[in-house]
Each structure stands twice: as C-alpha cells, then as structure tokens.
Amino acid sequence: MSPTPAVPLIAVAHGSRDPRSARAVAAAVAAIRARRPDLDVRLCFLDLSAPSVDQALDTLAAQGHSAAVVVPLLLGSAFHARVDLPGLLAAARRRHPGLNLVQADVLGDDDRLVAAVRDRAMTAGAALDDPEVGVLLAAVGSSSESANDRTRAVGPRLLAGTSWSGAATCFATAGPTLPEALSRLRSRGARTIVIAPWFLAPGLLTDRIDAAADVHAPDALRADVIGAHPLLAEVALDRYRVGVDLLAPARVELSA
C-alpha cells in the first residue's frame, strides 16, 4: 500500500505592488520546498499579487484535495491574520464543503526569526564582539500601540550572544522614526550602526527606511530582509506540523 500523501501547505504572503516582494517570498517558499521535497507547497497572496488566496484554494479543491494547512507568512498577528485570512478561509469552506482547512499560527517573533535577523546583521558586517555596534531594527509599524510594543521587544533580543551596545526600533509608518531611534543608539555609545529590517521581503516601506537612512545614517551597514533564510523555512514547517496535528482529528472523523 502506498503511503498517504502529505497534506498540502498553502503559504499565504501579504502581497505588494513591488515585484521584488513577490520574488523574495517565492524564494522563501522555494526554501521550504527544498527542506520538504515530499510536500506540496503552494504560494498565494492576500492582496496585490497573484495568485490570490481564493484562486489557490479553488484550484486545490478542483484538483480533488480534501484538506490543507494554511500557513500565514506574517510577522505579526494583526488584521490580516485575525480577520482577513479567516474570512477568506470561511468563504472557501462554503464554496467547497468537502475541503477541510486549518489556519496555522503566523511566523510571529519566533526566536529563530530573531536569530535570522541577527545573522543578516552579521552578514552586513556587524561583528558579534564589537561593543560599538548598535542595531536599528526597522519595522512596518501599526496603528495598534500594543502591536508596536511587541515589535519593540524584538530589538533587545537581537543582542543575545553579542557585545553590541544596544538595539532600538524604528517604524516606517509610526514612531519612533529612524532619526529618533538612531539618536537613542548613539547616546548609548554606538559608533557602527547596522540597520536590520524586520521584514520578510523588500518593498516600498523598506525603501522608505533606506531613504531616511541615506539622509540620517549614510554610513550605516544595511542588512538584508529575512527572505529565504533557512530559519524561516524551519519556522514555517513547524507551524505546518502543528496545523497537521489540528487537522488529524477532523480527518479521522470524516473517514469514520
């Protein structure tokens, strides 16, 4: 008897008008596939890029699949994860009553993603044992202050295992701005600034951060986005495995 095929993983990204974003996310999903070549991994987007979530799920159902685990490739659990995506999945279940869908947790601020950002900073030239290095974590920003607080809490975690003088967070769409966060870092003795994006992919907002850095910190080291870092694939597959475990009781019930 041949083994039962693995449940497909539907990776859902934010989407962007900037083609660099889709390319970076596609590379990250390719890294997931490389770690699990036995797994059917499909990429779709919440907005602005194709295929859409609806298109991906309709195709899945048309091909005869009865279940899937949907993994949001998102760093925060905000509107998209809590309202937008659940609504899309509910609509897909109504269109396809035989399709069992489980939404996994977002990638979030998993320690491994923090380590991936630290690794990007080191690749940009920040030596672990240099006490004059200050890390400026650049993130999107939110209208929710509690969401911004959670992102700010990532900054100090970047210092683990280093001699760096400090970390500060700036936002592309909220405060503190890059100049404000930069001033905090320099007041703590940072002489070498590394700008580390808390972004999965480049786009208009990372360009906004870069433009501010060109003016206020032209000599700063520029780290890459998280992108296709191996640790992102590891986190995504962990979210998938938890989703499969949640799916299992329902699959048993359906087959009974």
C-alpha positions as CSV (number, residue, x, y, z in Angstrom):
1,M,0.0,0.0,0.0
2,S,1.4,3.4,-1.0
3,P,1.8,6.0,1.8
4,T,-0.9,8.7,2.2
5,P,0.3,11.9,0.6
6,A,1.2,14.7,2.9
7,V,-1.5,17.4,3.4
8,P,-0.6,20.4,1.2
9,L,0.9,23.5,2.7
10,I,-0.7,26.8,1.5
11,A,1.8,29.6,2.2
12,V,0.0,33.0,2.4
13,A,2.0,36.1,2.0
14,H,0.9,39.8,2.3
15,G,1.4,40.8,-1.4
16,S,2.8,44.0,-2.8
17,R,2.8,46.2,-5.9
18,D,6.6,45.9,-5.8
19,P,7.8,42.9,-7.8
20,R,10.8,42.5,-5.6
21,S,8.5,41.4,-2.8
22,A,6.9,38.6,-4.7
23,R,10.3,37.4,-5.8
24,A,11.7,37.3,-2.3
25,V,8.6,35.5,-0.9
26,A,8.8,33.0,-3.8
27,A,12.5,32.3,-2.9
28,A,11.5,31.8,0.7
29,V,8.8,29.3,-0.3
30,A,11.3,27.6,-2.6
31,A,13.5,27.1,0.5
32,I,10.5,25.5,2.3
33,R,10.1,23.1,-0.7
34,A,13.8,22.3,-0.6
35,R,13.5,21.1,3.0
36,R,10.4,19.1,2.3
37,P,10.6,17.9,-1.3
38,D,7.8,15.4,-0.5
39,L,5.4,18.2,0.4
40,D,3.0,20.1,-1.9
41,V,3.8,23.7,-1.1
42,R,1.8,26.4,-2.8
43,L,2.2,30.2,-2.5
44,C,-0.6,32.7,-2.7
45,F,-1.2,36.3,-1.6
46,L,-3.7,38.3,0.4
47,D,-3.6,41.3,-1.8
48,L,-2.0,43.0,-4.8
49,S,-0.1,39.9,-6.1
50,A,-1.3,36.7,-7.8
51,P,-2.4,34.0,-7.2
52,S,-4.9,35.2,-4.6
53,V,-5.9,33.0,-1.7
54,D,-9.3,32.3,-3.4
55,Q,-7.6,31.2,-6.6
56,A,-5.2,28.9,-4.7
57,L,-7.9,27.3,-2.7
58,D,-10.3,26.9,-5.6
59,T,-7.5,25.2,-7.6
60,L,-6.8,22.9,-4.7
61,A,-10.4,21.8,-4.4
62,A,-10.7,21.4,-8.2
63,Q,-7.8,19.0,-8.1
64,G,-9.6,16.8,-5.6
65,H,-7.8,17.7,-2.4
66,S,-9.8,17.3,0.8
67,A,-7.6,19.2,3.3
68,A,-4.8,21.7,3.6
69,V,-2.9,23.6,6.2
70,V,-2.7,27.4,5.6
71,V,0.5,29.0,6.9
72,P,0.5,32.8,7.1
73,L,3.9,34.1,6.2
74,L,3.4,37.1,8.5
75,L,5.5,38.5,11.4
76,G,2.5,39.9,13.3
77,S,-0.9,38.7,14.3
78,A,-2.9,41.8,13.2
79,F,-5.9,42.3,10.9
80,H,-4.7,40.1,8.1
81,A,-4.2,37.1,10.4
82,R,-7.1,37.7,12.7
83,V,-9.8,38.9,10.3
84,D,-8.9,38.9,6.7
85,L,-7.5,35.4,6.2
86,P,-10.1,33.6,8.5
87,G,-12.8,35.3,6.4
88,L,-11.3,34.1,3.2
89,L,-11.0,30.5,4.5
90,A,-14.6,30.6,5.8
91,A,-15.8,31.6,2.3
92,A,-13.7,28.8,0.7
93,R,-15.3,26.3,3.0
94,R,-18.7,27.4,1.9
95,R,-17.7,27.1,-1.7
96,H,-16.1,23.7,-1.2
97,P,-17.8,21.9,1.7
98,G,-15.5,18.9,1.3
99,L,-12.4,21.0,1.8
100,N,-11.0,20.9,5.4
101,L,-8.8,23.9,6.1
102,V,-6.7,24.7,9.1
103,Q,-5.1,28.1,9.6
104,A,-1.7,27.7,11.3
105,D,-0.2,30.4,13.5
106,V,1.7,33.3,12.0
107,L,5.5,33.1,11.9
108,G,5.5,35.8,14.6
109,D,8.5,36.8,16.7
110,D,9.9,33.3,16.9
111,D,13.4,33.2,18.4
112,R,14.6,31.7,15.2
113,L,13.5,34.7,13.2
114,V,15.2,37.0,15.6
115,A,18.3,34.8,15.1
116,A,17.9,35.2,11.3
117,V,17.8,39.0,11.6
118,R,21.0,38.8,13.8
119,D,22.6,36.7,11.1
120,R,21.6,39.2,8.4
121,A,23.2,41.9,10.5
122,M,26.5,39.9,10.9
123,T,26.5,39.2,7.1
124,A,26.2,43.0,6.6
125,G,29.4,43.4,8.6
126,A,28.4,43.7,12.3
127,A,31.0,41.8,14.3
128,L,29.5,39.9,17.3
129,D,32.2,41.0,19.6
130,D,32.2,44.7,18.7
131,P,30.8,46.8,21.6
132,E,30.5,49.9,19.3
133,V,27.8,48.2,17.1
134,G,24.2,49.4,17.6
135,V,21.3,47.7,15.8
136,L,18.5,49.7,14.4
137,L,15.5,47.3,13.9
138,A,13.3,48.7,11.2
139,A,9.7,47.5,11.1
140,V,6.4,48.4,9.4
141,G,4.6,49.9,12.4
142,S,1.0,49.7,13.3
143,S,-2.0,51.8,14.5
144,S,-2.1,49.4,17.5
145,E,0.4,50.5,20.2
146,S,0.3,47.0,21.7
147,A,1.5,45.6,18.3
148,N,4.3,48.2,18.2
149,D,5.3,47.2,21.7
150,R,5.6,43.6,20.7
151,T,7.8,44.6,17.8
152,R,10.0,46.9,20.0
153,A,10.5,43.9,22.3
154,V,12.3,42.1,19.4
155,G,15.1,44.6,19.4
156,P,16.8,43.7,22.7
157,R,16.6,40.0,21.8
158,L,18.9,40.7,18.9
159,L,21.7,41.4,21.4
160,A,21.8,37.9,22.8
161,G,25.3,36.4,22.4
162,T,26.8,39.7,21.2
163,S,28.8,42.5,22.7
164,W,26.7,45.1,20.8
165,S,26.0,48.3,22.7
166,G,22.3,48.4,22.1
167,A,19.2,48.0,19.9
168,A,16.5,50.4,19.0
169,T,13.4,50.0,16.9
170,C,12.0,52.5,14.3
171,F,8.9,52.2,12.2
172,A,8.2,53.1,8.6
173,T,4.6,54.1,9.4
174,A,4.7,55.1,13.0
175,G,7.0,56.5,15.7
176,P,9.7,56.4,16.7
177,T,11.2,57.4,13.3
178,L,14.6,56.4,12.1
179,P,16.3,59.6,13.3
180,E,14.8,59.3,16.7
181,A,15.9,55.7,17.2
182,L,19.3,56.5,15.7
183,S,19.8,59.2,18.4
184,R,19.0,56.7,21.1
185,L,21.6,54.3,19.8
186,R,24.3,56.9,19.5
187,S,23.6,58.1,23.1
188,R,24.4,54.6,24.2
189,G,27.8,54.6,22.6
190,A,27.1,53.0,19.3
191,R,29.5,54.1,16.6
192,T,28.8,51.5,14.0
193,I,25.1,51.4,13.1
194,V,23.5,48.4,11.3
195,I,20.0,48.8,10.0
196,A,18.3,45.4,10.3
197,P,14.9,45.1,8.6
198,W,12.1,43.2,10.5
199,F,10.6,42.5,7.1
200,L,10.2,39.2,5.2
201,A,10.6,40.9,1.8
202,P,11.7,44.3,0.3
203,G,9.2,46.8,-0.9
204,L,8.0,50.4,-0.7
205,L,8.3,50.5,3.1
206,T,11.9,49.2,3.2
207,D,12.7,51.8,0.5
208,R,11.2,54.4,2.9
209,I,13.6,53.2,5.6
210,D,16.5,53.2,3.2
211,A,15.7,56.8,2.1
212,A,15.7,58.0,5.7
213,A,19.0,56.2,6.3
214,D,20.5,57.8,3.3
215,V,19.9,61.2,4.9
216,H,20.5,60.5,8.6
217,A,22.9,57.5,8.6
218,P,24.6,57.3,5.2
219,D,27.5,55.2,6.7
220,A,25.2,52.6,8.3
221,L,25.6,49.0,7.4
222,R,22.5,47.7,5.6
223,A,21.3,44.2,6.5
224,D,19.1,42.2,4.1
225,V,15.5,41.3,4.8
226,I,14.8,37.9,6.3
227,G,13.8,36.5,2.9
228,A,14.8,32.9,2.2
229,H,16.9,32.5,5.3
230,P,16.9,28.8,6.3
231,L,15.4,29.5,9.7
232,L,12.3,31.0,8.1
233,A,11.7,27.7,6.3
234,E,12.2,25.9,9.7
235,V,9.6,28.1,11.4
236,A,7.1,27.8,8.6
237,L,7.4,24.0,8.6
238,D,6.9,23.9,12.4
239,R,3.7,25.9,12.0
240,Y,2.6,23.5,9.3
241,R,3.2,20.4,11.6
242,V,1.1,21.9,14.3
243,G,-1.6,22.6,11.8
244,V,-1.5,19.0,10.6
245,D,-1.9,17.8,14.2
246,L,-5.0,20.0,14.5
247,L,-6.3,18.6,11.2
248,A,-5.9,15.0,12.2
249,P,-9.0,14.6,14.4
250,A,-11.2,16.1,11.8
251,R,-9.8,13.8,9.1
252,V,-10.4,10.7,11.3
253,E,-13.9,11.8,11.9
254,L,-14.6,12.3,8.2
255,S,-13.2,8.9,7.4
256,A,-15.2,7.1,10.2
